Amino acid sequence: MKNNHAEHALAISVWESEGGAPNRSGRLYQYGRRVENDRSYTIYHVFTGEPAKVGSWTMTGLNKKNAARALHTLNRH
């Protein structure tokens, strides 16, 4: 049982570092961040699942730091 609790705590920690749930301010986020099989990050539109685009740049293959910055920027109103 202890192992399950440790696994769940780790999963929640990872989930929160990936963006977690929106805060309770009532603000809806349109973009999320996911880790791909190659350990790169993709910023995606949460309603369509499609990778986000800014101009001609598709937000795939990002490192963790750039993905965090892009996610923050795109979700800022």
N, C-alpha and C positions, 0 to 999 in steps of 0.2 A: 504494500500500500504506500509506503514511503516513497518508493521509486516513482509511482504515478504522480504523487504530489510534486516531486522534484521536476519531473518531465513537464507537468502542466505549468509550473512556475517558469521554467525555461521557455516554454512555448509562448506564454503571455509576455515575457520579457522581450522575446524576439518580435512578437506581434506589435508591441508598443514601439519598439525601435524602428519598425517598418512604417509607422504612421498611426497605428492603433485606430481607435474609434474617434470620431470627431468630438470636439469639446462640447459642452452643454450650452453653448451660447446660442444655439439655434441655427448656427451657420452650417450650410451644407457644403461639403467638399465634393468637387467634381472629379478630382484626380487621386489616384492611389499609387502605391509603389510596390513592386513585387520583385522577388529574387528569381532569376532564371536558372536553368540547370548548369550553365557555365559560370555561375556565381556573379554575373553582372546584374544590373538592375534595369527595370523598365518602368517608366511612368505611364500610366494608362488611365483612360476615361472610365470612371467607375460604373457608368450606366451601359456603355457599349463594350467595354473590355479591350477596345482598340488602343494601341500605343498612341500617346499624345504627340502632337506635332506643333512646333513653333516655327512658322515660316516653312522652309523646306527641311528642317531638322526633325527627324523622328527620334523620340526619346527612348532609345534602346541602347543596350551595351554600355550603360553608365556605371561608374564606380559609385560606392556608397555615399561619398561626400557630395559628388555632383548630383546624384539622385535626390538627396535630402534637400539641397538648395533648389533644384528644379521643382520639387513637390511643394515646397514652401512658397515659392514664387507663383506657381500656377494656382494654388488654392487661396492666395491672398486676394481679397476683393477690393 
